[in-house]
Amino acid sequence: MSIDVIQPIGEHRGERAQHAASAPARPVPSTGSARGGSSSVKAPAAIPENPFAALSGANGRPLKVAILSDFTRIPYANGAVFQTRALYRALNTCGHQATLIGPRDPDATADEMPPGTIALPSLPLRTYPGVHLPIPMESSVFDPMRWDFDICFAQTTTLLVEFGIWLRKMRGIPLLCVNTTHLAAAYDVLLPERVSRIGAVHTVLHKTLRAPMERLFVDLYNQGDGLVVLSEGLRDYWRERGVTVPIHVIPRMVPEDIFERPLGPDPYAPLLEKRGLDPRGPRLVCAGRHTREKSQHRLIRIFAEHIAPREPNATLTLVGDGPDSAAYAALARELGVERRVILTGEVPYNRMGDYYRHANVFLHASLSETFGNVLSEALWCGSPTVAFADGMGVSSQIQSGHNGLLLDPGRGVAAEERANAAFADAVIGLVRDPAAAARLGSGAAQRARERSSPIVVQRMLASAFVNAREHAAQSGIRPLVEGPKALQWLETFRHFRTWVGFTGGLFAFGHLRPAAAPRPKGIQPSFCT
């Protein structure tokens, strides 16, 4: 097996040039739903300086940043990889050298990956086509002198983070980690549907898998120089479990090149016309990967049992794709609403703004979000939103009554039924009160720009970069490359053994659940476009 290094394929275009080329003709597009009618939010008078421009490497040269990523291309809509794309572009805009390091994707083409990408040998995760697990099975990985970076940014869910820890110990490279997955929900998505419904299975897995995984990641994070989490709830979660390094709460940015475009054609009209449905009826939309921890099945039940009988022209559109798409279609048939529940499949990311703005209400039922990218995007677009409180990413974004409605999800069968009914009441209330929906949409767009605009998030990330480098300097790390070879090989074996063992186990675990159908190729943006 070998490492692939993607050579530059021409001059890399900067973010500012990209933005200028694609900027809408009007200075401030309407941020509200075309259906809900929220007001516009004023944009800044001038484009502010890229916060990363103030950072520098040794002797004032541009920074060399390693970005450890679970993807080296964008195979499908995914919040973490879209954020990696945004960071990569922001760093390169101001002249820094960002290098993407991640798993080799056999379906990737050179134009889908950033120039200079380092693609490591990998194993496919059978349950999720497009997901590959990197492994250190090539000799050049083990050469510490090959890796020369000023900081390593580990935005990964896998044990690729071990590579960042190894770089820190071998070369003294500061390591800033990002928690992108809520571990409490991580293992469940790999279980077959019938097994997932057995309570005893979760009890056993909590003791044998979840708790050990939490301890493992606490140990990994504490070997770095900082941890980025996406909400205050996750900061508390990791502090309670023993993380001692600095924790930075940094939301994800909403890419303006995607969501500040003028309103496009109505994407619902042809879908409704095909089914013979009234295009003037209330349009409810949910976006996200179709997998059980996102809880779209709960939304289908809420719609069928509580909304459809009271709003005969309402429709529920599930934008996205995933291993549970077929199960969702079957559930809609079982509940008698298959004609009014629309599954779009995956759509191009640059069309998502139209799905948000041409709908009446955005629905979000997931309780597993470290952040909730689709929620952030919908709020940015001024979508009136109803969601369940999760104490993490969703709860951090919605101030109930100001920029959305946040409801108790309930615990236990009876409580969940009451919560479902309350959720439906909230949705119908917004459908029947356009003025209230417009007020929430306006508040949503305003607060999203205050929290998730690229300049705000980049400023926070730049500060975290500085903090991580200071933490590393104060830690007094002595790079192992300055010591005996035997110690270097011992440390290498220790870290890479864990990396390979964990990855092998995850690869095997991925065979428990039937493989999903391959996703359509080439509909998402690349890192450089």
C-alpha positions in Angstrom: 0.0 0.0 0.0 1.2 3.5 -0.7 0.5 7.1 0.2 -1.0 9.3 -2.6 0.1 12.9 -2.8 -2.1 15.0 -5.1 0.0 17.3 -7.1 -1.2 20.9 -7.8 -3.4 21.1 -10.9 -3.0 24.8 -11.6 -3.1 28.0 -9.6 -5.3 27.7 -6.5 -8.0 30.4 -6.5 -8.5 32.3 -3.3 -11.7 32.5 -1.3 -12.1 36.2 -1.9 -11.7 35.8 -5.6 -14.2 32.9 -5.5 -16.7 35.0 -3.5 -16.3 38.0 -5.8 -17.0 35.8 -8.8 -20.1 34.3 -7.4 -21.5 37.2 -5.4 -25.2 38.0 -6.1 -26.0 41.1 -8.0 -28.1 42.5 -5.2 -26.0 43.4 -2.1 -28.2 41.6 0.5 -30.4 38.7 -0.6 -33.6 38.1 1.3 -32.8 35.8 4.2 -36.3 34.8 4.8 -38.4 31.9 3.5 -40.1 32.7 0.2 -43.1 31.2 1.8 -42.6 32.5 5.4 -41.7 36.0 4.4 -39.2 37.0 7.1 -37.4 40.3 6.7 -33.9 40.9 5.3 -30.8 41.2 7.5 -28.3 44.0 6.7 -24.9 42.8 5.6 -21.6 44.5 6.8 -20.6 47.6 4.9 -17.2 46.2 4.1 -15.6 42.7 3.9 -13.5 42.4 7.1 -9.9 41.1 7.2 -9.4 37.3 7.2 -8.4 36.6 10.9 -5.9 34.0 9.8 -3.9 36.6 8.0 -2.5 37.8 11.3 -1.0 34.3 12.0 2.5 33.3 10.9 5.0 30.5 11.2 8.7 30.5 12.0 10.5 33.7 11.0 7.3 35.3 9.9 6.6 33.0 7.0 3.1 31.7 6.3 1.7 28.9 8.5 2.0 25.3 7.5 -1.2 23.6 8.7 -2.0 19.9 8.6 -5.7 19.3 8.5 -6.5 15.7 9.6 -9.8 14.9 7.9 -12.1 11.9 7.5 -12.5 12.8 3.9 -10.1 13.9 1.2 -13.0 14.7 -1.2 -16.6 15.6 -0.6 -18.4 12.3 -1.5 -21.8 13.4 -0.1 -23.4 16.2 2.0 -21.6 16.1 5.4 -21.3 18.9 7.9 -17.8 18.1 9.1 -16.3 18.0 5.6 -18.1 21.2 4.5 -16.4 22.9 7.5 -13.0 21.4 6.5 -13.5 22.8 3.1 -14.3 26.3 4.5 -11.2 26.2 6.8 -9.0 25.0 4.0 -10.1 27.8 1.7 -9.9 30.5 4.4 -6.3 29.5 5.2 -5.2 29.4 1.6 -6.9 32.7 0.9 -4.4 34.6 3.0 -1.3 32.7 1.8 -1.0 29.9 4.4 -0.2 26.4 3.3 -2.9 24.0 4.3 -2.4 20.3 3.7 -5.3 17.9 3.8 -4.4 14.4 5.3 -6.9 11.7 5.3 -8.0 8.3 3.8 -7.6 7.3 0.2 -10.9 7.2 -1.6 -10.6 4.9 -4.6 -13.5 6.7 -6.3 -11.8 10.1 -6.0 -10.4 12.0 -9.0 -7.6 14.5 -8.8 -9.9 17.5 -9.4 -12.0 16.6 -6.4 -9.1 16.9 -3.9 -7.1 19.9 -2.9 -3.6 20.2 -4.4 -1.0 18.6 -2.1 -3.5 16.3 -0.4 -1.9 13.3 1.3 -4.1 10.3 1.0 -3.3 7.4 3.3 -4.2 3.7 2.8 -7.7 3.0 3.9 -10.5 0.5 4.6 -14.1 1.1 3.4 -16.8 1.4 6.0 -19.4 -0.9 4.4 -22.4 0.7 6.0 -21.6 4.1 4.6 -20.5 4.2 0.9 -18.0 7.1 0.5 -16.6 6.7 4.1 -13.1 5.2 4.3 -11.0 4.6 7.5 -7.3 5.6 7.2 -4.6 3.3 8.4 -0.8 3.8 8.7 0.2 0.9 6.4 2.9 2.6 4.4 6.5 3.0 5.4 6.8 6.7 4.6 4.2 7.5 7.3 6.7 6.4 9.9 9.3 8.9 8.8 8.9 11.8 11.3 11.2 14.1 9.3 8.8 14.0 6.4 6.2 16.0 8.3 6.9 19.7 8.8 4.0 21.7 10.1 3.4 24.6 12.5 0.1 23.2 13.8 -2.0 20.1 13.3 -5.8 20.5 13.2 -7.5 17.2 13.8 -11.1 17.4 12.6 -11.7 13.7 12.6 -13.9 11.1 14.2 -11.5 8.2 13.6 -8.2 7.2 15.2 -6.4 9.4 12.7 -6.1 11.7 15.7 -3.4 9.3 16.9 -1.3 10.5 13.9 -1.6 14.0 15.2 -0.5 12.9 18.7 2.4 11.1 17.2 3.4 14.2 15.3 3.3 16.2 18.5 5.5 13.8 20.3 7.9 13.2 17.5 8.3 16.8 16.1 6.7 19.0 18.8 3.9 20.1 16.4 1.0 21.6 18.4 -2.2 19.6 18.1 -5.8 21.1 18.2 -8.5 18.5 18.1 -12.2 18.8 17.2 -15.0 16.7 18.6 -17.3 16.1 15.6 -19.3 13.1 16.9 -21.5 12.6 19.9 -20.2 9.2 21.1 -23.4 8.3 22.8 -25.1 7.9 19.4 -22.1 6.7 17.4 -22.3 3.0 17.8 -26.1 2.7 17.3 -26.0 3.7 13.7 -23.9 0.6 12.9 -26.4 -1.8 14.4 -29.1 -3.7 12.4 -32.5 -2.2 12.9 -33.9 -5.1 14.8 -30.9 -5.3 17.1 -31.1 -1.6 17.8 -34.6 -1.9 19.2 -33.4 -4.3 22.0 -32.8 -2.4 25.2 -30.5 -5.0 26.7 -28.2 -4.6 23.7 -27.7 -0.9 24.5 -27.1 -1.7 28.2 -24.3 -4.1 27.2 -22.8 -1.8 24.6 -22.8 1.1 27.0 -20.5 -0.9 29.3 -18.4 -2.6 26.7 -18.2 0.0 24.0 -19.5 3.5 24.8 -17.8 4.0 28.2 -14.4 2.7 27.0 -14.7 4.9 23.9 -15.3 7.9 26.0 -12.3 7.1 28.2 -10.2 6.5 25.1 -11.1 9.9 23.6 -10.5 11.7 26.8 -7.0 10.3 26.9 -6.5 11.2 23.2 -7.7 14.8 23.7 -5.6 15.3 26.8 -2.5 14.5 24.7 -3.1 17.5 22.5 -3.1 21.2 23.1 -6.7 22.0 23.0 -10.2 20.7 22.1 -12.7 22.5 19.9 -16.4 21.6 20.7 -19.4 23.0 18.9 -21.7 23.8 21.9 -21.5 24.6 25.6 -23.3 21.3 26.4 -20.4 19.3 24.8 -17.9 21.4 26.7 -19.5 20.3 30.0 -19.8 16.8 28.7 -16.1 16.4 28.1 -15.1 18.3 31.2 -17.2 15.9 33.3 -15.4 13.0 31.7 -12.0 14.3 32.4 -10.7 16.4 29.6 -8.2 18.9 31.1 -6.7 20.7 28.1 -8.3 24.1 27.1 -11.7 23.6 25.5 -12.9 26.1 22.9 -16.6 26.4 22.1 -16.7 27.4 18.4 -19.8 27.0 16.3 -19.6 26.0 12.6 -19.6 28.7 9.9 -22.3 29.0 7.3 -20.6 29.4 3.9 -21.7 32.7 2.4 -20.8 31.6 -1.1 -23.5 29.0 -0.9 -26.2 30.7 1.3 -26.0 34.3 0.2 -27.1 33.5 -3.3 -30.3 35.0 -4.7 -33.4 32.9 -4.3 -33.5 30.2 -7.0 -36.4 28.3 -8.6 -38.9 26.6 -6.4 -37.6 23.0 -5.9 -40.9 21.7 -4.5 -43.1 22.6 -7.4 -42.1 19.7 -9.7 -42.2 17.2 -6.8 -45.7 18.2 -5.8 -46.9 18.4 -9.4 -45.7 14.9 -10.0 -47.8 13.6 -7.1 -50.8 15.7 -8.0 -50.5 17.7 -4.7 -51.5 21.3 -4.2 -48.4 23.5 -4.5 -50.0 26.1 -2.2 -50.3 23.7 0.8 -48.0 24.0 3.8 -44.5 22.8 3.1 -42.6 21.2 6.0 -39.0 20.3 5.4 -36.3 18.3 7.2 -32.7 18.0 5.9 -30.0 15.6 6.8 -28.5 12.2 6.4 -31.1 9.5 6.5 -30.0 7.4 9.5 -31.8 6.6 12.6 -29.9 8.9 15.0 -31.2 11.8 13.0 -34.8 10.8 14.0 -36.5 11.4 10.7 -38.7 8.4 11.4 -40.0 10.3 14.4 -40.9 13.2 12.2 -42.8 10.9 9.8 -44.8 9.6 12.7 -45.6 13.1 14.0 -46.6 14.1 10.5 -48.8 11.1 9.9 -50.5 11.0 13.3 -50.8 14.6 14.3 -50.3 17.0 11.4 -51.7 15.3 8.2 -55.2 14.8 9.7 -55.4 18.5 10.7 -53.7 20.0 7.6 -54.9 18.0 4.6 -52.7 19.9 2.1 -49.5 19.8 4.1 -46.5 17.8 2.9 -43.3 16.7 4.6 -40.1 16.7 2.5 -37.0 14.8 3.7 -34.0 16.3 1.8 -31.0 13.9 1.9 -30.0 10.3 1.5 -28.6 7.5 3.7 -28.9 3.9 4.8 -32.4 4.4 6.2 -34.1 6.0 3.2 -35.8 2.8 2.2 -37.0 2.3 5.7 -38.4 5.8 5.8 -40.3 5.2 2.6 -41.7 2.0 4.0 -42.8 3.7 7.2 -44.6 6.4 5.2 -46.5 3.7 3.3 -47.3 1.9 6.5 -48.8 5.0 8.0 -50.7 5.9 4.9 -48.9 9.1 4.0 -46.5 7.9 1.3 -48.0 10.4 -1.2 -47.4 13.4 1.1 -44.0 12.4 2.4 -41.4 13.2 -0.2 -37.8 11.8 -0.1 -35.7 13.8 -2.5 -32.5 11.8 -2.4 -29.2 13.8 -2.1 -29.3 17.3 -3.7 -26.5 19.6 -4.6 -25.3 21.7 -1.6 -25.6 24.9 -3.6 -29.4 24.3 -3.9 -30.0 23.8 -0.2 -30.9 27.5 0.3 -33.8 27.1 -2.1 -35.2 24.1 -0.1 -35.0 26.1 3.1 -36.5 29.4 1.7 -39.3 27.8 -0.3 -40.7 25.9 2.7 -43.0 27.1 5.4 -41.4 25.4 8.4 -38.1 23.6 9.0 -38.4 20.6 11.3 -35.5 19.1 13.3 -35.9 16.0 15.6 -32.4 14.8 16.0 -31.0 14.4 19.6 -27.5 13.4 18.5 -26.0 16.6 17.1 -22.7 18.0 18.2 -23.8 21.1 16.2 -26.4 20.6 13.5 -25.2 22.1 10.3 -28.6 21.9 8.5 -30.2 23.6 11.4 -27.7 26.4 11.2 -28.2 26.8 7.5 -32.0 26.9 7.9 -31.7 29.5 10.5 -29.4 31.5 8.3 -32.0 31.4 5.6 -34.7 32.7 7.9 -36.6 29.5 8.1 -39.2 29.3 10.9 -38.0 26.3 12.9 -39.4 23.7 15.3 -36.9 21.4 17.0 -36.4 19.2 20.0 -34.0 20.3 22.8 -30.9 18.1 22.9 -28.8 20.0 25.5 -26.0 20.1 22.8 -25.8 21.5 19.3 -29.5 22.2 18.7 -30.1 23.8 22.1 -27.1 26.0 21.6 -28.5 27.5 18.4 -32.2 28.2 19.3 -33.5 30.6 21.8 -37.0 29.4 22.0 -39.5 32.1 21.1 -36.9 34.3 19.5 -35.3 32.5 16.6 -37.3 29.2 16.7 -39.3 26.9 18.9 -37.5 24.4 21.1 -39.5 21.6 22.8 -38.8 18.9 25.4 -38.3 15.6 23.5 -39.7 13.5 26.3 -38.2 10.5 28.0 -40.1 7.2 27.9 -43.0 6.1 25.6 -45.8 8.1 27.2 -43.7 11.3 27.5 -42.5 11.0 23.9 -46.1 10.7 22.7 -47.0 13.9 24.5 -43.9 15.6 23.1 -44.8 14.5 19.6 -48.3 16.0 20.0 -46.8 19.3 21.3 -44.3 19.4 18.4 -47.2 19.0 15.9 -49.1 21.8 17.7 -46.1 24.1 17.4 -45.7 23.3 13.7 -49.4 23.9 12.9 -49.3 27.1 15.0 -46.6 28.5 12.7 -48.4 27.3 9.5 -51.6 29.1 10.6 -49.9 32.3 11.9 -47.6 33.7 9.1 -46.8 36.8 11.1 -45.4 34.7 14.0 -43.5 32.6 11.6 -42.0 35.7 10.0 -40.9 37.1 13.4 -39.1 33.8 14.2 -37.5 33.7 10.8 -36.2 37.2 11.1 -34.7 36.4 14.5 -33.2 33.2 13.1 -31.4 35.0 10.3 -30.1 37.7 12.6 -28.8 35.4 15.3 -27.3 33.0 12.7 -25.2 35.9 11.3 -24.1 36.9 14.8 -22.9 33.3 15.6 -22.1 31.5 12.4 -20.8 34.1 9.9 -17.4 33.0 8.5 -15.6 36.0 9.9 -16.9 35.3 13.4 -16.0 31.7 13.4 -12.6 32.3 11.7 -11.7 34.8 14.4 -12.5 32.2 17.1 -10.5 29.5 15.3 -7.5 31.8 14.8 -7.6 32.5 18.6 -7.7 28.7 19.2 -4.7 28.2 16.9 -2.7 30.8 18.9 -3.8 29.2 22.2 -2.8 25.7 21.1 0.7 26.9 20.0 1.1 28.7 23.4 0.0 25.6 25.2 2.5 23.4 23.3 5.3 25.9 24.1 4.4 25.9 27.8 4.2 22.1 27.9 8.0 21.9 27.4 7.7 19.2 24.7 11.0 17.7 23.7 10.6 16.3 20.2 11.5 12.6 20.2 13.4 13.0 17.0 16.1 14.5 19.1 16.4 11.3 21.2 17.4 7.7 20.6 15.9 5.8 17.7 14.7 3.0 20.0 12.4 5.4 21.9 11.1 6.8 18.6 10.1 3.3 17.4 8.6 2.4 20.7 6.4 5.5 20.7 5.5 4.9 17.0 4.4 1.3 17.7 2.4 2.3 20.7 0.3 4.9 18.8 0.0 3.2 15.5 -1.0 -0.2 17.2 -4.0 1.5 18.8 -4.8 3.3 15.5 -4.8 0.0 13.5 -6.6 -2.0 16.1 -9.4 0.5 16.6 -9.8 0.9 12.8 -9.9 -2.8 12.2 -12.6 -3.2 14.8 -14.7 -0.4 13.3 -14.2 -2.0 9.8 -15.6 -5.3 11.1 -18.4 -3.6 13.0 -19.5 -1.9 9.8 -20.4 -5.4 8.4 -23.2 -5.8 11.0 -25.6 -3.7 9.1 -26.6 -4.1 5.4 -24.6 -2.0 3.1 -26.3 1.1 1.7 -26.6 1.8 -2.0 -23.7 3.9 -3.5 -24.4 7.6 -3.5 -24.6 9.6 -6.7 -21.2 11.0 -7.7 -20.2 14.5 -8.5 -23.2 16.6 -7.2 -21.4 18.2 -4.2 -18.7 21.0 -4.5 -15.0 20.2 -4.3 -12.6 21.7 -1.9 -11.4 24.3 -4.4 -14.7 25.2 -6.1 
